[in-house]
Every structure is written in C-alpha cells, then in structure tokens.
Amino acid sequence: MQFRIIWALLFFGPTVLISMVYCRIFHLLNHRALSLVSAEQRNQLRRNIKTVRTTALIVGSFVVGWGPAMVKFLLVCDECPIKPGSISLTTNIALGVIVNIIFCLKVFTDTFIYAVQLRDVRRGLQAMWRHLREKVTGQPAEGPSRTVSRISRTASTRVSLGSPALRR
C-alpha cells in the first residue's frame, strides 16, 4: 500500500502544483493585458496566452487520461479498500476497459489540441487527411499542395537552417 501512496503523491502532487502555477500565470497575463499600450505588446501577449492555454489543455488531458487509472490503482488491490476478489470478474474487466478507453481518448484528443492551437501541426494533419482521402478514393484532393506546406516554416526553423553550424 505504501508503494501505491508514493505513486499517488508522484501523480497528484505535481498535478496540483502545475494547476496552481497555470492559474497564477493566467491571472498575471490577464492582469498585464490591462497595462499594454502598443499593438506589438498585445500581439505578443495573445501568443503567450495561446501557448499557455495549449499547455494547460495538454496537462488537463493528462489528468483526465491518467486520473482514472491512478484511482483504480489506489483503490483496487489486496491491501486497498476494494479487494480484487470482492468485485466480479466482469466488473474488474469493465473497469480496465473503461480506463484504457479513457487513456486512448486522451492520446487522440492531444492530437486535436495541437492541431487546433498550432498552425504547422494543423497544416500537416490537413495534408495527411488529403493524402489519405486521395489514396482511398483515387481522386486528387483539393487544397494546398505539398510544396506550400514545405515552404511554410517557423522563424526558428529559418534561423536554424541559416546557422553557421550547418555550413561546416
């Protein structure tokens, strides 16, 4: 049981701490928005809020995905409040299936969180779906070509491609 309590603390402790930190960051960003004057500062603040929101959504999906598994891990064992023998095999299997489905949905949801929030990931997923649709239907898909998505690079990629370390 002590092992399970340590794992619970390793899961719930950082989760609570991270949640508190993100609440504080949101509060500070919203408070800072009142004092911004220039359009450039407001745009930077919007990007920062979007980044924090994306990260908070990922952390939230982590909690939703792993939380039920941790609760089951804490409550169902030989020394735990719920003994494995005290629940039917069907119930135990159903709990396992539900926990696994929730975790799979978490992984699936993360993809869409990134797709909605990050333009390059969204473009990549759109290109993947177009390519898949083209393969399945045999008809050329509409939309921007691959060349357009390859040309679209972030500033950090452009800087890294021009780096002196690559010219060696």
Secondary structure, 3 states (H helix, E strand, C coil): CHHHHHHHHHHHHHHHHHHHHHHHHHHHHHHHHCCCCCHHHHHHHHHHHHHHHHHHHHHHHHHHHHHHHHHHHHHECCCCCECHHHCCHHHHHHHHHHHHHHHHHHHHHHHHHHHHHCHHHHHHHHHHHHHHHHHHHCCCCCCCCHHHHHHCCCHHHHHHHCCHHHHC
